[in-house]
């Protein structure tokens, strides 16, 4: 899909991978809606960077743990830009939650942000995206390698991301042919902020490509999925080969 002038909403775009995706879409000519939940300063930096490069961007705040926030966010973006073409569901929380320490409150918040919000954002986006004669719409959900592996300290997180992959398949079927829905499952493209050099070295040594990735690896996959107009319902794993370890 040619992105010049197309409107793209990126959730969680004020920091980390979401930030990289928003900037990458802007470089391709998209008009970017930069969603944030808490990091207003980060979102402002993304918007300023896009505008400084001659692009168009606006920030939108929404607490995606609230039941109707995702639906309202999509409508706000559509009302502001007068169109809506691409949805990138990137916002998520990843908390260390070993079995035995998980609380209902943590569970509910994680599922609300990681799974419920992407679904209702997609449902709302489908209602405002253009018809097939105008190119249709594209939804890309950011899952996680945790959806495909078992991480004992992150069990609820992994369950939510496995749900994102199944949601992607189901929505791709339900919304075809007007809207294509795909997902990306990143591996070690951006380490948690509290991880040590030793943690990073372990990841490198246990990754078949013997290096860490970067947010730009995810951006490349996003751009591919936007352009690939005969691809829907798939999850691209961007992890340096970690999922094929024996």
Biotite code that builds the C-alpha atoms (Angstrom):
import biotite.structure as struc

atoms = struc.array([
    struc.Atom([0.000, 0.000, 0.000], chain_id="A", res_id=1, res_name="UNK", atom_name="CA", element="C"),
    struc.Atom([1.299, 3.437, -0.910], chain_id="A", res_id=2, res_name="UNK", atom_name="CA", element="C"),
    struc.Atom([1.476, 5.320, 2.372], chain_id="A", res_id=3, res_name="UNK", atom_name="CA", element="C"),
    struc.Atom([1.643, 8.871, 1.064], chain_id="A", res_id=4, res_name="UNK", atom_name="CA", element="C"),
    struc.Atom([-1.216, 10.668, 2.790], chain_id="A", res_id=5, res_name="UNK", atom_name="CA", element="C"),
    struc.Atom([-2.591, 7.501, 4.411], chain_id="A", res_id=6, res_name="UNK", atom_name="CA", element="C"),
    struc.Atom([-3.600, 7.730, 8.059], chain_id="A", res_id=7, res_name="UNK", atom_name="CA", element="C"),
    struc.Atom([-1.959, 5.284, 10.456], chain_id="A", res_id=8, res_name="UNK", atom_name="CA", element="C"),
    struc.Atom([-2.668, 4.915, 14.171], chain_id="A", res_id=9, res_name="UNK", atom_name="CA", element="C"),
    struc.Atom([0.147, 3.391, 16.209], chain_id="A", res_id=10, res_name="UNK", atom_name="CA", element="C"),
    struc.Atom([-0.772, 2.554, 19.787], chain_id="A", res_id=11, res_name="UNK", atom_name="CA", element="C"),
    struc.Atom([1.955, 2.815, 22.372], chain_id="A", res_id=12, res_name="UNK", atom_name="CA", element="C"),
    struc.Atom([3.919, 5.056, 20.009], chain_id="A", res_id=13, res_name="UNK", atom_name="CA", element="C"),
    struc.Atom([5.625, 7.218, 22.602], chain_id="A", res_id=14, res_name="UNK", atom_name="CA", element="C"),
    struc.Atom([8.396, 4.757, 23.384], chain_id="A", res_id=15, res_name="UNK", atom_name="CA", element="C"),
    struc.Atom([10.339, 1.653, 22.414], chain_id="A", res_id=16, res_name="UNK", atom_name="CA", element="C"),
    struc.Atom([9.084, -0.389, 19.417], chain_id="A", res_id=17, res_name="UNK", atom_name="CA", element="C"),
    struc.Atom([5.909, 1.653, 18.963], chain_id="A", res_id=18, res_name="UNK", atom_name="CA", element="C"),
    struc.Atom([7.984, 4.791, 18.645], chain_id="A", res_id=19, res_name="UNK", atom_name="CA", element="C"),
    struc.Atom([10.152, 3.215, 15.940], chain_id="A", res_id=20, res_name="UNK", atom_name="CA", element="C"),
    struc.Atom([7.087, 2.063, 14.020], chain_id="A", res_id=21, res_name="UNK", atom_name="CA", element="C"),
    struc.Atom([5.496, 5.517, 14.104], chain_id="A", res_id=22, res_name="UNK", atom_name="CA", element="C"),
    struc.Atom([8.681, 7.140, 12.807], chain_id="A", res_id=23, res_name="UNK", atom_name="CA", element="C"),
    struc.Atom([9.095, 4.446, 10.154], chain_id="A", res_id=24, res_name="UNK", atom_name="CA", element="C"),
    struc.Atom([5.573, 4.934, 8.831], chain_id="A", res_id=25, res_name="UNK", atom_name="CA", element="C"),
    struc.Atom([6.082, 8.690, 8.737], chain_id="A", res_id=26, res_name="UNK", atom_name="CA", element="C"),
    struc.Atom([9.231, 8.226, 6.656], chain_id="A", res_id=27, res_name="UNK", atom_name="CA", element="C"),
    struc.Atom([7.068, 6.403, 4.139], chain_id="A", res_id=28, res_name="UNK", atom_name="CA", element="C"),
    struc.Atom([4.669, 9.342, 3.954], chain_id="A", res_id=29, res_name="UNK", atom_name="CA", element="C"),
    struc.Atom([1.937, 8.276, 6.370], chain_id="A", res_id=30, res_name="UNK", atom_name="CA", element="C"),
    struc.Atom([0.009, 10.766, 8.462], chain_id="A", res_id=31, res_name="UNK", atom_name="CA", element="C"),
    struc.Atom([0.572, 9.328, 11.911], chain_id="A", res_id=32, res_name="UNK", atom_name="CA", element="C"),
    struc.Atom([-1.658, 9.270, 14.971], chain_id="A", res_id=33, res_name="UNK", atom_name="CA", element="C"),
    struc.Atom([0.717, 8.804, 17.908], chain_id="A", res_id=34, res_name="UNK", atom_name="CA", element="C"),
    struc.Atom([-1.086, 7.169, 20.816], chain_id="A", res_id=35, res_name="UNK", atom_name="CA", element="C"),
    struc.Atom([0.311, 7.215, 24.327], chain_id="A", res_id=36, res_name="UNK", atom_name="CA", element="C"),
    struc.Atom([-0.988, 6.252, 27.743], chain_id="A", res_id=37, res_name="UNK", atom_name="CA", element="C"),
    struc.Atom([1.518, 7.778, 30.164], chain_id="A", res_id=38, res_name="UNK", atom_name="CA", element="C"),
    struc.Atom([4.581, 8.941, 28.245], chain_id="A", res_id=39, res_name="UNK", atom_name="CA", element="C"),
    struc.Atom([3.359, 12.336, 27.058], chain_id="A", res_id=40, res_name="UNK", atom_name="CA", element="C"),
    struc.Atom([6.923, 13.591, 26.670], chain_id="A", res_id=41, res_name="UNK", atom_name="CA", element="C"),
    struc.Atom([7.877, 10.662, 24.470], chain_id="A", res_id=42, res_name="UNK", atom_name="CA", element="C"),
    struc.Atom([4.802, 11.101, 22.287], chain_id="A", res_id=43, res_name="UNK", atom_name="CA", element="C"),
    struc.Atom([5.547, 14.808, 21.930], chain_id="A", res_id=44, res_name="UNK", atom_name="CA", element="C"),
    struc.Atom([9.081, 13.989, 20.799], chain_id="A", res_id=45, res_name="UNK", atom_name="CA", element="C"),
    struc.Atom([7.765, 11.579, 18.154], chain_id="A", res_id=46, res_name="UNK", atom_name="CA", element="C"),
    struc.Atom([5.262, 14.137, 16.847], chain_id="A", res_id=47, res_name="UNK", atom_name="CA", element="C"),
    struc.Atom([7.901, 16.873, 16.810], chain_id="A", res_id=48, res_name="UNK", atom_name="CA", element="C"),
    struc.Atom([10.350, 14.633, 14.963], chain_id="A", res_id=49, res_name="UNK", atom_name="CA", element="C"),
    struc.Atom([7.792, 13.748, 12.303], chain_id="A", res_id=50, res_name="UNK", atom_name="CA", element="C"),
    struc.Atom([6.763, 17.357, 11.818], chain_id="A", res_id=51, res_name="UNK", atom_name="CA", element="C"),
    struc.Atom([10.401, 18.500, 11.653], chain_id="A", res_id=52, res_name="UNK", atom_name="CA", element="C"),
    struc.Atom([10.886, 16.106, 8.746], chain_id="A", res_id=53, res_name="UNK", atom_name="CA", element="C"),
    struc.Atom([7.910, 17.572, 6.905], chain_id="A", res_id=54, res_name="UNK", atom_name="CA", element="C"),
    struc.Atom([5.394, 14.943, 7.950], chain_id="A", res_id=55, res_name="UNK", atom_name="CA", element="C"),
    struc.Atom([2.021, 15.171, 9.647], chain_id="A", res_id=56, res_name="UNK", atom_name="CA", element="C"),
    struc.Atom([1.384, 13.768, 13.101], chain_id="A", res_id=57, res_name="UNK", atom_name="CA", element="C"),
    struc.Atom([-0.827, 14.293, 16.108], chain_id="A", res_id=58, res_name="UNK", atom_name="CA", element="C"),
    struc.Atom([-0.760, 12.722, 19.562], chain_id="A", res_id=59, res_name="UNK", atom_name="CA", element="C"),
    struc.Atom([-3.729, 11.103, 21.284], chain_id="A", res_id=60, res_name="UNK", atom_name="CA", element="C"),
    struc.Atom([-3.922, 9.985, 24.904], chain_id="A", res_id=61, res_name="UNK", atom_name="CA", element="C"),
    struc.Atom([-5.975, 6.987, 26.005], chain_id="A", res_id=62, res_name="UNK", atom_name="CA", element="C"),
    struc.Atom([-5.826, 4.579, 28.936], chain_id="A", res_id=63, res_name="UNK", atom_name="CA", element="C"),
    struc.Atom([-6.318, 1.280, 27.130], chain_id="A", res_id=64, res_name="UNK", atom_name="CA", element="C"),
    struc.Atom([-7.078, -0.508, 30.381], chain_id="A", res_id=65, res_name="UNK", atom_name="CA", element="C"),
    struc.Atom([-10.490, 1.199, 30.247], chain_id="A", res_id=66, res_name="UNK", atom_name="CA", element="C"),
    struc.Atom([-13.154, -0.861, 28.510], chain_id="A", res_id=67, res_name="UNK", atom_name="CA", element="C"),
    struc.Atom([-14.218, 1.653, 25.864], chain_id="A", res_id=68, res_name="UNK", atom_name="CA", element="C"),
    struc.Atom([-10.923, 3.514, 25.435], chain_id="A", res_id=69, res_name="UNK", atom_name="CA", element="C"),
    struc.Atom([-9.748, 1.717, 22.276], chain_id="A", res_id=70, res_name="UNK", atom_name="CA", element="C"),
    struc.Atom([-13.033, 2.340, 20.479], chain_id="A", res_id=71, res_name="UNK", atom_name="CA", element="C"),
    struc.Atom([-13.020, 6.016, 21.439], chain_id="A", res_id=72, res_name="UNK", atom_name="CA", element="C"),
    struc.Atom([-9.380, 6.379, 20.389], chain_id="A", res_id=73, res_name="UNK", atom_name="CA", element="C"),
    struc.Atom([-10.029, 5.072, 16.887], chain_id="A", res_id=74, res_name="UNK", atom_name="CA", element="C"),
    struc.Atom([-13.014, 7.369, 16.457], chain_id="A", res_id=75, res_name="UNK", atom_name="CA", element="C"),
    struc.Atom([-11.006, 10.370, 17.652], chain_id="A", res_id=76, res_name="UNK", atom_name="CA", element="C"),
    struc.Atom([-8.296, 9.633, 15.102], chain_id="A", res_id=77, res_name="UNK", atom_name="CA", element="C"),
    struc.Atom([-10.814, 9.145, 12.299], chain_id="A", res_id=78, res_name="UNK", atom_name="CA", element="C"),
    struc.Atom([-12.590, 12.387, 13.208], chain_id="A", res_id=79, res_name="UNK", atom_name="CA", element="C"),
    struc.Atom([-9.319, 14.338, 13.353], chain_id="A", res_id=80, res_name="UNK", atom_name="CA", element="C"),
    struc.Atom([-7.782, 13.109, 10.087], chain_id="A", res_id=81, res_name="UNK", atom_name="CA", element="C"),
    struc.Atom([-11.082, 12.513, 8.244], chain_id="A", res_id=82, res_name="UNK", atom_name="CA", element="C"),
    struc.Atom([-9.838, 9.065, 7.191], chain_id="A", res_id=83, res_name="UNK", atom_name="CA", element="C"),
    struc.Atom([-8.288, 5.925, 8.649], chain_id="A", res_id=84, res_name="UNK", atom_name="CA", element="C"),
    struc.Atom([-6.221, 3.367, 6.746], chain_id="A", res_id=85, res_name="UNK", atom_name="CA", element="C"),
    struc.Atom([-3.730, 1.517, 8.957], chain_id="A", res_id=86, res_name="UNK", atom_name="CA", element="C"),
    struc.Atom([-3.887, 0.310, 12.557], chain_id="A", res_id=87, res_name="UNK", atom_name="CA", element="C"),
    struc.Atom([-0.774, -0.884, 14.373], chain_id="A", res_id=88, res_name="UNK", atom_name="CA", element="C"),
    struc.Atom([-1.676, -2.444, 17.721], chain_id="A", res_id=89, res_name="UNK", atom_name="CA", element="C"),
    struc.Atom([1.638, -2.036, 19.531], chain_id="A", res_id=90, res_name="UNK", atom_name="CA", element="C"),
    struc.Atom([0.705, -0.912, 23.048], chain_id="A", res_id=91, res_name="UNK", atom_name="CA", element="C"),
    struc.Atom([1.261, -3.610, 25.659], chain_id="A", res_id=92, res_name="UNK", atom_name="CA", element="C"),
    struc.Atom([2.464, -4.262, 29.177], chain_id="A", res_id=93, res_name="UNK", atom_name="CA", element="C"),
    struc.Atom([5.034, -6.916, 30.047], chain_id="A", res_id=94, res_name="UNK", atom_name="CA", element="C"),
    struc.Atom([5.402, -7.559, 33.749], chain_id="A", res_id=95, res_name="UNK", atom_name="CA", element="C"),
    struc.Atom([7.370, -10.262, 35.506], chain_id="A", res_id=96, res_name="UNK", atom_name="CA", element="C"),
    struc.Atom([4.636, -12.411, 37.040], chain_id="A", res_id=97, res_name="UNK", atom_name="CA", element="C"),
    struc.Atom([5.896, -15.806, 38.266], chain_id="A", res_id=98, res_name="UNK", atom_name="CA", element="C"),
    struc.Atom([3.216, -18.400, 38.961], chain_id="A", res_id=99, res_name="UNK", atom_name="CA", element="C"),
    struc.Atom([2.255, -18.056, 42.597], chain_id="A", res_id=100, res_name="UNK", atom_name="CA", element="C"),
    struc.Atom([2.586, -14.276, 42.524], chain_id="A", res_id=101, res_name="UNK", atom_name="CA", element="C"),
    struc.Atom([-0.055, -13.421, 39.919], chain_id="A", res_id=102, res_name="UNK", atom_name="CA", element="C"),
    struc.Atom([-2.989, -11.404, 41.262], chain_id="A", res_id=103, res_name="UNK", atom_name="CA", element="C"),
    struc.Atom([-6.410, -10.983, 39.648], chain_id="A", res_id=104, res_name="UNK", atom_name="CA", element="C"),
    struc.Atom([-5.766, -7.238, 39.324], chain_id="A", res_id=105, res_name="UNK", atom_name="CA", element="C"),
    struc.Atom([-2.505, -7.753, 37.430], chain_id="A", res_id=106, res_name="UNK", atom_name="CA", element="C"),
    struc.Atom([-4.135, -10.428, 35.248], chain_id="A", res_id=107, res_name="UNK", atom_name="CA", element="C"),
    struc.Atom([-7.105, -8.216, 34.386], chain_id="A", res_id=108, res_name="UNK", atom_name="CA", element="C"),
    struc.Atom([-4.947, -5.184, 33.557], chain_id="A", res_id=109, res_name="UNK", atom_name="CA", element="C"),
    struc.Atom([-2.623, -7.216, 31.347], chain_id="A", res_id=110, res_name="UNK", atom_name="CA", element="C"),
    struc.Atom([-5.469, -8.821, 29.424], chain_id="A", res_id=111, res_name="UNK", atom_name="CA", element="C"),
    struc.Atom([-7.256, -5.478, 29.088], chain_id="A", res_id=112, res_name="UNK", atom_name="CA", element="C"),
    struc.Atom([-4.273, -3.725, 27.506], chain_id="A", res_id=113, res_name="UNK", atom_name="CA", element="C"),
    struc.Atom([-2.624, -6.598, 25.629], chain_id="A", res_id=114, res_name="UNK", atom_name="CA", element="C"),
    struc.Atom([-5.688, -8.362, 24.217], chain_id="A", res_id=115, res_name="UNK", atom_name="CA", element="C"),
    struc.Atom([-9.000, -6.625, 24.789], chain_id="A", res_id=116, res_name="UNK", atom_name="CA", element="C"),
    struc.Atom([-7.836, -3.218, 23.568], chain_id="A", res_id=117, res_name="UNK", atom_name="CA", element="C"),
    struc.Atom([-6.334, -4.515, 20.289], chain_id="A", res_id=118, res_name="UNK", atom_name="CA", element="C"),
    struc.Atom([-9.543, -6.382, 19.511], chain_id="A", res_id=119, res_name="UNK", atom_name="CA", element="C"),
    struc.Atom([-11.818, -3.414, 20.084], chain_id="A", res_id=120, res_name="UNK", atom_name="CA", element="C"),
    struc.Atom([-9.418, -1.093, 18.273], chain_id="A", res_id=121, res_name="UNK", atom_name="CA", element="C"),
    struc.Atom([-9.540, -3.454, 15.298], chain_id="A", res_id=122, res_name="UNK", atom_name="CA", element="C"),
    struc.Atom([-13.317, -3.689, 15.451], chain_id="A", res_id=123, res_name="UNK", atom_name="CA", element="C"),
    struc.Atom([-13.651, 0.090, 15.529], chain_id="A", res_id=124, res_name="UNK", atom_name="CA", element="C"),
    struc.Atom([-11.053, 0.532, 12.779], chain_id="A", res_id=125, res_name="UNK", atom_name="CA", element="C"),
    struc.Atom([-12.877, -1.905, 10.515], chain_id="A", res_id=126, res_name="UNK", atom_name="CA", element="C"),
    struc.Atom([-15.948, 0.316, 10.719], chain_id="A", res_id=127, res_name="UNK", atom_name="CA", element="C"),
    struc.Atom([-14.105, 3.405, 9.438], chain_id="A", res_id=128, res_name="UNK", atom_name="CA", element="C"),
    struc.Atom([-11.518, 1.957, 7.042], chain_id="A", res_id=129, res_name="UNK", atom_name="CA", element="C"),
    struc.Atom([-12.064, 2.485, 3.306], chain_id="A", res_id=130, res_name="UNK", atom_name="CA", element="C"),
    struc.Atom([-13.705, 0.029, 0.955], chain_id="A", res_id=131, res_name="UNK", atom_name="CA", element="C"),
    struc.Atom([-11.762, -2.375, -1.265], chain_id="A", res_id=132, res_name="UNK", atom_name="CA", element="C"),
    struc.Atom([-12.135, -0.043, -4.246], chain_id="A", res_id=133, res_name="UNK", atom_name="CA", element="C"),
    struc.Atom([-9.985, 2.471, -2.331], chain_id="A", res_id=134, res_name="UNK", atom_name="CA", element="C"),
    struc.Atom([-7.387, -0.020, -1.197], chain_id="A", res_id=135, res_name="UNK", atom_name="CA", element="C"),
    struc.Atom([-9.092, -1.312, 1.921], chain_id="A", res_id=136, res_name="UNK", atom_name="CA", element="C"),
    struc.Atom([-7.402, -1.236, 5.299], chain_id="A", res_id=137, res_name="UNK", atom_name="CA", element="C"),
    struc.Atom([-4.499, -2.913, 7.061], chain_id="A", res_id=138, res_name="UNK", atom_name="CA", element="C"),
    struc.Atom([-4.171, -4.034, 10.671], chain_id="A", res_id=139, res_name="UNK", atom_name="CA", element="C"),
    struc.Atom([-0.875, -5.235, 12.134], chain_id="A", res_id=140, res_name="UNK", atom_name="CA", element="C"),
    struc.Atom([-0.856, -6.626, 15.662], chain_id="A", res_id=141, res_name="UNK", atom_name="CA", element="C"),
    struc.Atom([2.391, -6.763, 17.612], chain_id="A", res_id=142, res_name="UNK", atom_name="CA", element="C"),
    struc.Atom([2.524, -10.109, 19.415], chain_id="A", res_id=143, res_name="UNK", atom_name="CA", element="C"),
    struc.Atom([5.642, -11.539, 21.074], chain_id="A", res_id=144, res_name="UNK", atom_name="CA", element="C"),
    struc.Atom([7.904, -14.575, 20.972], chain_id="A", res_id=145, res_name="UNK", atom_name="CA", element="C"),
    struc.Atom([6.365, -15.385, 24.372], chain_id="A", res_id=146, res_name="UNK", atom_name="CA", element="C"),
    struc.Atom([3.257, -16.478, 22.454], chain_id="A", res_id=147, res_name="UNK", atom_name="CA", element="C"),
    struc.Atom([5.225, -19.367, 20.957], chain_id="A", res_id=148, res_name="UNK", atom_name="CA", element="C"),
    struc.Atom([7.407, -20.361, 23.905], chain_id="A", res_id=149, res_name="UNK", atom_name="CA", element="C"),
    struc.Atom([6.855, -20.941, 27.628], chain_id="A", res_id=150, res_name="UNK", atom_name="CA", element="C"),
    struc.Atom([8.407, -18.321, 29.898], chain_id="A", res_id=151, res_name="UNK", atom_name="CA", element="C"),
    struc.Atom([7.769, -19.349, 33.525], chain_id="A", res_id=152, res_name="UNK", atom_name="CA", element="C"),
    struc.Atom([8.170, -15.808, 34.868], chain_id="A", res_id=153, res_name="UNK", atom_name="CA", element="C"),
    struc.Atom([5.809, -14.280, 32.271], chain_id="A", res_id=154, res_name="UNK", atom_name="CA", element="C"),
    struc.Atom([2.914, -16.739, 31.978], chain_id="A", res_id=155, res_name="UNK", atom_name="CA", element="C"),
    struc.Atom([0.002, -14.241, 31.788], chain_id="A", res_id=156, res_name="UNK", atom_name="CA", element="C"),
    struc.Atom([1.932, -12.123, 29.287], chain_id="A", res_id=157, res_name="UNK", atom_name="CA", element="C"),
    struc.Atom([2.518, -15.163, 27.073], chain_id="A", res_id=158, res_name="UNK", atom_name="CA", element="C"),
    struc.Atom([-1.154, -16.101, 27.221], chain_id="A", res_id=159, res_name="UNK", atom_name="CA", element="C"),
    struc.Atom([-2.209, -12.622, 26.109], chain_id="A", res_id=160, res_name="UNK", atom_name="CA", element="C"),
    struc.Atom([0.214, -12.697, 23.184], chain_id="A", res_id=161, res_name="UNK", atom_name="CA", element="C"),
    struc.Atom([-0.932, -16.164, 22.121], chain_id="A", res_id=162, res_name="UNK", atom_name="CA", element="C"),
    struc.Atom([-4.406, -14.669, 22.121], chain_id="A", res_id=163, res_name="UNK", atom_name="CA", element="C"),
    struc.Atom([-3.187, -11.862, 19.860], chain_id="A", res_id=164, res_name="UNK", atom_name="CA", element="C"),
    struc.Atom([-2.006, -14.428, 17.314], chain_id="A", res_id=165, res_name="UNK", atom_name="CA", element="C"),
    struc.Atom([-5.325, -16.282, 17.351], chain_id="A", res_id=166, res_name="UNK", atom_name="CA", element="C"),
    struc.Atom([-7.188, -12.965, 17.184], chain_id="A", res_id=167, res_name="UNK", atom_name="CA", element="C"),
    struc.Atom([-5.126, -12.067, 14.122], chain_id="A", res_id=168, res_name="UNK", atom_name="CA", element="C"),
    struc.Atom([-6.121, -15.273, 12.337], chain_id="A", res_id=169, res_name="UNK", atom_name="CA", element="C"),
    struc.Atom([-9.777, -14.892, 13.231], chain_id="A", res_id=170, res_name="UNK", atom_name="CA", element="C"),
    struc.Atom([-9.995, -11.222, 12.248], chain_id="A", res_id=171, res_name="UNK", atom_name="CA", element="C"),
    struc.Atom([-8.181, -11.887, 8.978], chain_id="A", res_id=172, res_name="UNK", atom_name="CA", element="C"),
    struc.Atom([-10.936, -14.344, 8.104], chain_id="A", res_id=173, res_name="UNK", atom_name="CA", element="C"),
    struc.Atom([-13.791, -12.214, 9.403], chain_id="A", res_id=174, res_name="UNK", atom_name="CA", element="C"),
    struc.Atom([-12.675, -8.938, 7.766], chain_id="A", res_id=175, res_name="UNK", atom_name="CA", element="C"),
    struc.Atom([-11.508, -10.271, 4.378], chain_id="A", res_id=176, res_name="UNK", atom_name="CA", element="C"),
    struc.Atom([-11.397, -9.226, 1.616], chain_id="A", res_id=177, res_name="UNK", atom_name="CA", element="C"),
    struc.Atom([-11.655, -5.526, 2.537], chain_id="A", res_id=178, res_name="UNK", atom_name="CA", element="C"),
    struc.Atom([-9.158, -5.535, 5.392], chain_id="A", res_id=179, res_name="UNK", atom_name="CA", element="C"),
    struc.Atom([-5.946, -7.521, 5.817], chain_id="A", res_id=180, res_name="UNK", atom_name="CA", element="C"),
    struc.Atom([-4.880, -8.494, 9.337], chain_id="A", res_id=181, res_name="UNK", atom_name="CA", element="C"),
    struc.Atom([-1.424, -9.812, 10.226], chain_id="A", res_id=182, res_name="UNK", atom_name="CA", element="C"),
    struc.Atom([0.870, -9.961, 13.230], chain_id="A", res_id=183, res_name="UNK", atom_name="CA", element="C"),
    struc.Atom([4.539, -9.752, 14.148], chain_id="A", res_id=184, res_name="UNK", atom_name="CA", element="C"),
    struc.Atom([6.100, -11.715, 17.007], chain_id="A", res_id=185, res_name="UNK", atom_name="CA", element="C"),
    struc.Atom([9.364, -9.970, 17.929], chain_id="A", res_id=186, res_name="UNK", atom_name="CA", element="C"),
    struc.Atom([12.096, -11.610, 19.932], chain_id="A", res_id=187, res_name="UNK", atom_name="CA", element="C"),
    struc.Atom([15.042, -9.773, 21.458], chain_id="A", res_id=188, res_name="UNK", atom_name="CA", element="C"),
    struc.Atom([14.842, -6.559, 19.442], chain_id="A", res_id=189, res_name="UNK", atom_name="CA", element="C"),
    struc.Atom([14.819, -4.257, 22.467], chain_id="A", res_id=190, res_name="UNK", atom_name="CA", element="C"),
    struc.Atom([15.773, -5.503, 25.910], chain_id="A", res_id=191, res_name="UNK", atom_name="CA", element="C"),
    struc.Atom([13.875, -4.604, 29.069], chain_id="A", res_id=192, res_name="UNK", atom_name="CA", element="C"),
    struc.Atom([15.423, -1.543, 30.637], chain_id="A", res_id=193, res_name="UNK", atom_name="CA", element="C"),
    struc.Atom([16.523, -3.351, 33.813], chain_id="A", res_id=194, res_name="UNK", atom_name="CA", element="C"),
    struc.Atom([18.413, -6.161, 32.041], chain_id="A", res_id=195, res_name="UNK", atom_name="CA", element="C"),
    struc.Atom([22.173, -6.410, 32.485], chain_id="A", res_id=196, res_name="UNK", atom_name="CA", element="C"),
    struc.Atom([25.021, -6.874, 30.030], chain_id="A", res_id=197, res_name="UNK", atom_name="CA", element="C"),
    struc.Atom([25.195, -10.498, 31.154], chain_id="A", res_id=198, res_name="UNK", atom_name="CA", element="C"),
    struc.Atom([21.515, -10.969, 30.266], chain_id="A", res_id=199, res_name="UNK", atom_name="CA", element="C"),
    struc.Atom([22.167, -9.517, 26.812], chain_id="A", res_id=200, res_name="UNK", atom_name="CA", element="C"),
    struc.Atom([25.218, -11.727, 26.297], chain_id="A", res_id=201, res_name="UNK", atom_name="CA", element="C"),
    struc.Atom([23.173, -14.818, 27.163], chain_id="A", res_id=202, res_name="UNK", atom_name="CA", element="C"),
    struc.Atom([20.544, -13.874, 24.601], chain_id="A", res_id=203, res_name="UNK", atom_name="CA", element="C"),
    struc.Atom([23.186, -13.349, 21.922], chain_id="A", res_id=204, res_name="UNK", atom_name="CA", element="C"),
    struc.Atom([24.825, -16.704, 22.602], chain_id="A", res_id=205, res_name="UNK", atom_name="CA", element="C"),
    struc.Atom([21.500, -18.543, 22.511], chain_id="A", res_id=206, res_name="UNK", atom_name="CA", element="C"),
    struc.Atom([20.205, -16.875, 19.333], chain_id="A", res_id=207, res_name="UNK", atom_name="CA", element="C"),
    struc.Atom([20.998, -18.734, 16.088], chain_id="A", res_id=208, res_name="UNK", atom_name="CA", element="C"),
    struc.Atom([21.996, -15.520, 14.286], chain_id="A", res_id=209, res_name="UNK", atom_name="CA", element="C"),
    struc.Atom([24.305, -14.664, 17.228], chain_id="A", res_id=210, res_name="UNK", atom_name="CA", element="C"),
    struc.Atom([23.142, -11.087, 17.614], chain_id="A", res_id=211, res_name="UNK", atom_name="CA", element="C"),
    struc.Atom([20.343, -9.040, 19.027], chain_id="A", res_id=212, res_name="UNK", atom_name="CA", element="C"),
    struc.Atom([17.811, -7.376, 16.786], chain_id="A", res_id=213, res_name="UNK", atom_name="CA", element="C"),
    struc.Atom([16.610, -3.785, 16.797], chain_id="A", res_id=214, res_name="UNK", atom_name="CA", element="C"),
    struc.Atom([13.264, -2.003, 16.578], chain_id="A", res_id=215, res_name="UNK", atom_name="CA", element="C"),
    struc.Atom([14.043, -1.311, 12.922], chain_id="A", res_id=216, res_name="UNK", atom_name="CA", element="C"),
    struc.Atom([13.775, -5.059, 12.256], chain_id="A", res_id=217, res_name="UNK", atom_name="CA", element="C"),
    struc.Atom([10.166, -4.861, 13.414], chain_id="A", res_id=218, res_name="UNK", atom_name="CA", element="C"),
    struc.Atom([9.586, -1.715, 11.352], chain_id="A", res_id=219, res_name="UNK", atom_name="CA", element="C"),
    struc.Atom([10.780, -3.544, 8.239], chain_id="A", res_id=220, res_name="UNK", atom_name="CA", element="C"),
    struc.Atom([8.313, -6.345, 8.910], chain_id="A", res_id=221, res_name="UNK", atom_name="CA", element="C"),
    struc.Atom([5.480, -3.858, 9.451], chain_id="A", res_id=222, res_name="UNK", atom_name="CA", element="C"),
    struc.Atom([6.220, -2.125, 6.156], chain_id="A", res_id=223, res_name="UNK", atom_name="CA", element="C"),
    struc.Atom([6.333, -5.463, 4.369], chain_id="A", res_id=224, res_name="UNK", atom_name="CA", element="C"),
    struc.Atom([2.928, -6.468, 5.751], chain_id="A", res_id=225, res_name="UNK", atom_name="CA", element="C"),
    struc.Atom([1.426, -3.138, 4.729], chain_id="A", res_id=226, res_name="UNK", atom_name="CA", element="C"),
    struc.Atom([2.743, -3.582, 1.185], chain_id="A", res_id=227, res_name="UNK", atom_name="CA", element="C"),
    struc.Atom([2.020, -7.316, 0.804], chain_id="A", res_id=228, res_name="UNK", atom_name="CA", element="C"),
    struc.Atom([-1.522, -7.174, -0.539], chain_id="A", res_id=229, res_name="UNK", atom_name="CA", element="C"),
    struc.Atom([-1.824, -10.967, -0.916], chain_id="A", res_id=230, res_name="UNK", atom_name="CA", element="C"),
    struc.Atom([-0.840, -11.738, 2.687], chain_id="A", res_id=231, res_name="UNK", atom_name="CA", element="C"),
    struc.Atom([-3.341, -11.969, 5.524], chain_id="A", res_id=232, res_name="UNK", atom_name="CA", element="C"),
    struc.Atom([-3.737, -14.007, 8.691], chain_id="A", res_id=233, res_name="UNK", atom_name="CA", element="C"),
    struc.Atom([-0.025, -14.655, 9.194], chain_id="A", res_id=234, res_name="UNK", atom_name="CA", element="C"),
    struc.Atom([2.388, -14.005, 12.052], chain_id="A", res_id=235, res_name="UNK", atom_name="CA", element="C"),
    struc.Atom([5.943, -13.097, 11.114], chain_id="A", res_id=236, res_name="UNK", atom_name="CA", element="C"),
    struc.Atom([8.462, -14.074, 13.772], chain_id="A", res_id=237, res_name="UNK", atom_name="CA", element="C"),
    struc.Atom([11.307, -11.546, 14.030], chain_id="A", res_id=238, res_name="UNK", atom_name="CA", element="C"),
    struc.Atom([13.645, -13.159, 16.550], chain_id="A", res_id=239, res_name="UNK", atom_name="CA", element="C"),
    struc.Atom([16.984, -14.051, 14.965], chain_id="A", res_id=240, res_name="UNK", atom_name="CA", element="C"),
    struc.Atom([15.915, -17.696, 14.849], chain_id="A", res_id=241, res_name="UNK", atom_name="CA", element="C"),
    struc.Atom([15.276, -18.234, 18.550], chain_id="A", res_id=242, res_name="UNK", atom_name="CA", element="C"),
    struc.Atom([12.014, -20.066, 17.849], chain_id="A", res_id=243, res_name="UNK", atom_name="CA", element="C"),
    struc.Atom([13.861, -22.813, 15.949], chain_id="A", res_id=244, res_name="UNK", atom_name="CA", element="C"),
    struc.Atom([16.306, -23.678, 18.723], chain_id="A", res_id=245, res_name="UNK", atom_name="CA", element="C"),
    struc.Atom([16.472, -27.341, 19.605], chain_id="A", res_id=246, res_name="UNK", atom_name="CA", element="C"),
])
